[in-house]
Structure formats: C-alpha cells, structure tokens
Amino acid sequence: MLKLKIISPERVIFKGDVESVKVPGTLGNFEILNNHAPIISSLVDGKVEYAANGGSHTIDIEGGFVEVKKNEVNLCVELK
C-alpha cells in the first residue's frame, strides 16, 4: 500500500491509502506502485488517477510536483 497525499494551495484534496497513482510527468505519464524508487518530478496539465477503496478516482490538474519516498507519495498540484 502507498500513502497518498494530494494538496493544492486551497486545501488538502485527498489523504489516505492507495494501490497505485498515475501522474502526468513532464516527459510523459507514469505510474507509481508499491516500493517505487524515490523520485521528485514536475507535473504538467493532465489527469491524476489513483486506485483507492476498490475504486478509481481522477483529478484534473494544471501542473505541480510529485515526491515519492518510502511508499509515501506527496502531490502538490494546481487544480483546473
């Protein structure tokens, strides 16, 4: 399980356990799974998708950053 936190300048959008996260990286979309290597990447306009509680959720973003470290994923995003 991954611990995901998605924040925008206005509020915390999501905080909880997820199975996977897909993000729109600068060089293309990529998926973050359990035990992913540590990474910091910028994000571009697109969709963040995450699987939690047996369902799939999507958030439209204009850009931001992602940090992955020890099964913790932190997204700082600007919402559309």
Contacts in CASP RR format, 6 or more apart in sequence:
PFRMAT RR
TARGET T0000
AUTHOR 0000-0000-0000
METHOD contacts of the structure
MODEL  1
MLKLKIISPERVIFKGDVESVKVPGTLGNFEILNNHAPIISSLVDGKVEY
AANGGSHTIDIEGGFVEVKKNEVNLCVELK
1 17 0 8 1.000
1 18 0 8 1.000
1 19 0 8 1.000
1 34 0 8 1.000
1 71 0 8 1.000
2 17 0 8 1.000
2 18 0 8 1.000
2 19 0 8 1.000
2 20 0 8 1.000
2 21 0 8 1.000
2 32 0 8 1.000
2 33 0 8 1.000
2 34 0 8 1.000
2 36 0 8 1.000
2 71 0 8 1.000
2 72 0 8 1.000
2 73 0 8 1.000
3 16 0 8 1.000
3 17 0 8 1.000
3 18 0 8 1.000
3 71 0 8 1.000
3 72 0 8 1.000
3 73 0 8 1.000
4 14 0 8 1.000
4 15 0 8 1.000
4 16 0 8 1.000
4 17 0 8 1.000
4 18 0 8 1.000
4 21 0 8 1.000
4 50 0 8 1.000
4 52 0 8 1.000
4 73 0 8 1.000
4 75 0 8 1.000
5 12 0 8 1.000
5 14 0 8 1.000
5 15 0 8 1.000
5 16 0 8 1.000
5 72 0 8 1.000
5 73 0 8 1.000
5 74 0 8 1.000
5 75 0 8 1.000
6 12 0 8 1.000
6 13 0 8 1.000
6 14 0 8 1.000
6 15 0 8 1.000
6 48 0 8 1.000
6 59 0 8 1.000
6 75 0 8 1.000
6 77 0 8 1.000
7 13 0 8 1.000
7 74 0 8 1.000
7 75 0 8 1.000
7 76 0 8 1.000
7 77 0 8 1.000
8 76 0 8 1.000
8 77 0 8 1.000
8 78 0 8 1.000
8 79 0 8 1.000
9 78 0 8 1.000
10 79 0 8 1.000
13 59 0 8 1.000
13 77 0 8 1.000
13 79 0 8 1.000
14 50 0 8 1.000
14 52 0 8 1.000
14 57 0 8 1.000
14 59 0 8 1.000
16 52 0 8 1.000
17 52 0 8 1.000
18 50 0 8 1.000
18 51 0 8 1.000
18 52 0 8 1.000
18 73 0 8 1.000
19 33 0 8 1.000
19 34 0 8 1.000
19 51 0 8 1.000
19 52 0 8 1.000
19 54 0 8 1.000
20 31 0 8 1.000
20 32 0 8 1.000
20 33 0 8 1.000
20 50 0 8 1.000
20 51 0 8 1.000
21 31 0 8 1.000
21 32 0 8 1.000
21 48 0 8 1.000
21 49 0 8 1.000
21 50 0 8 1.000
21 73 0 8 1.000
21 75 0 8 1.000
22 29 0 8 1.000
22 30 0 8 1.000
22 31 0 8 1.000
22 32 0 8 1.000
22 47 0 8 1.000
22 48 0 8 1.000
22 49 0 8 1.000
22 50 0 8 1.000
23 29 0 8 1.000
23 30 0 8 1.000
23 32 0 8 1.000
23 41 0 8 1.000
23 43 0 8 1.000
23 48 0 8 1.000
23 66 0 8 1.000
23 75 0 8 1.000
24 43 0 8 1.000
24 44 0 8 1.000
24 45 0 8 1.000
24 46 0 8 1.000
24 47 0 8 1.000
24 48 0 8 1.000
24 61 0 8 1.000
24 63 0 8 1.000
25 41 0 8 1.000
25 42 0 8 1.000
25 43 0 8 1.000
25 44 0 8 1.000
25 66 0 8 1.000
26 41 0 8 1.000
26 42 0 8 1.000
26 43 0 8 1.000
26 44 0 8 1.000
28 44 0 8 1.000
30 41 0 8 1.000
32 66 0 8 1.000
32 68 0 8 1.000
32 73 0 8 1.000
34 71 0 8 1.000
35 71 0 8 1.000
36 68 0 8 1.000
36 71 0 8 1.000
36 73 0 8 1.000
37 68 0 8 1.000
38 68 0 8 1.000
38 69 0 8 1.000
38 70 0 8 1.000
39 66 0 8 1.000
39 67 0 8 1.000
39 68 0 8 1.000
40 65 0 8 1.000
40 66 0 8 1.000
40 67 0 8 1.000
40 68 0 8 1.000
41 65 0 8 1.000
41 66 0 8 1.000
42 63 0 8 1.000
42 64 0 8 1.000
42 65 0 8 1.000
43 61 0 8 1.000
43 63 0 8 1.000
43 64 0 8 1.000
43 65 0 8 1.000
43 66 0 8 1.000
43 75 0 8 1.000
43 77 0 8 1.000
44 63 0 8 1.000
45 61 0 8 1.000
45 62 0 8 1.000
45 63 0 8 1.000
46 60 0 8 1.000
46 61 0 8 1.000
46 62 0 8 1.000
46 63 0 8 1.000
47 58 0 8 1.000
47 59 0 8 1.000
47 60 0 8 1.000
47 61 0 8 1.000
48 58 0 8 1.000
48 59 0 8 1.000
48 61 0 8 1.000
48 75 0 8 1.000
48 77 0 8 1.000
49 56 0 8 1.000
49 57 0 8 1.000
49 58 0 8 1.000
50 56 0 8 1.000
50 57 0 8 1.000
51 57 0 8 1.000
59 77 0 8 1.000
59 79 0 8 1.000
60 79 0 8 1.000
60 80 0 8 1.000
61 77 0 8 1.000
61 78 0 8 1.000
61 79 0 8 1.000
61 80 0 8 1.000
62 77 0 8 1.000
62 78 0 8 1.000
62 79 0 8 1.000
62 80 0 8 1.000
63 77 0 8 1.000
63 78 0 8 1.000
64 75 0 8 1.000
64 76 0 8 1.000
64 77 0 8 1.000
64 78 0 8 1.000
65 75 0 8 1.000
65 76 0 8 1.000
65 77 0 8 1.000
66 73 0 8 1.000
66 74 0 8 1.000
66 75 0 8 1.000
66 76 0 8 1.000
67 73 0 8 1.000
67 74 0 8 1.000
68 74 0 8 1.000
END
